[in-house]
Amino acid sequence: MEEERKTVGAVLNEQKEQKSAKKNGAAPQKGKNASVESPKADKETEQEPLKLTRGQIFTLTTLLIDKEEVKKKIESIRAAKGVITPFLVLSAKECIEAGLDVVDYNGNVITKDTPDLEHILVILDGQHRWEAIKELKKAGEDYEAYFILPLTDQYDLMTILKEANTSVNPWDGIDWLTMAIQTAKVRGLDTSKLEWLKSLANTENISDSAASLFVTGGKKIYSKATIKSAIDSKDPDKLETLVDEDGLDRNKNLYDAAIAKLNIKTVGLKITPKMLFSFVEQLINKNKPINDAYAHVIEFLNSLSKEQIESLDNAKKTTSRSKDQVITGLFKSYWKAFTERETLS
């Protein structure tokens, strides 16, 4: 039992040695229980399947790493003088076969053709703890870590991923969005809309509300509860509605125009997409074709003067009006002037 234990330092050192070996053209070192071809063996002899060993653990994840959460884990590990609970892992092969995307920490995509796939494990629960252990290792603090597979064979991978990460530490909105993307991929649905929503939500100074409004054309704000409901629902239409990408390209074009013209802090306010899409709606209600309506609002953005942009960027609340109300008033006055100029011309 003692000889099977691996410290984090040992695992990390083995990973470094394997990377170095691969760069030099050498075969990666196998764990002691893995099948290794003997130089004297007949090349036509079929090898035994490679077996997972503790020395071959890699950490791969599709979930985002929260730096603040990692700091908390570092404090917790130091206070407890070690890692209290093991990491829950599954083989990358099983994850890929289930339709999940698997990438390593360098962004390299792991596929069914990746060498030694059976030796690659995906952490389902404990990503932040593992990141904390790596940071502690850099600081010269070495802690042991243990990895376990699910104790039952009777499980659905998507269910175990969700339950493992929510039963103790609730996911935030981004984690649920990541889960929605993976669930949609498994069901063969397009995830372009959700991928863009996730990208915007992770963009500094873009609020979650603004991200949702840009992605949905000003129609909806996706809450954590909404996303979770779509994943959990037995009604497939809920998830299909969530990923529906109707008008996505038009919304992206409007967002790009806003980013190109305005300060990102202004674009990231909930009120900005709300106002821009209200202008689109006004034009559509006046029987303007939808593509023309979007193009007209983009033209409006491009017409804004340096002084007008500065007024929007520097808007502040007053004694009688909130910041949103001030920005709303500015947008309305600029839009009115723009449409009047258009009418005269």
DARABEL-V988989 format. One line per field, one symbol per residue. burial: 1 if it has 24 or more other C-alpha atoms within 12 Angstrom, else 0. A space follows every 10 residues. Layout:
burial=???
This chain:
burial=0000011110 1101100100 0000000111 1000000000 0000000000 1111111111 1111100001 0011001000 0110001111 1111110111 1110000001 0000011111 1111111111 1111111000 0111111110 0000001101 1101100000 1111111111 1111100011 1111111111 1100011111 1111111100 1111001101 1000000011 1110100101 1111101110 1111111111 1111111111 1000000000 0011111111 1111000110 1110100000 0011011101 1101100100 00000
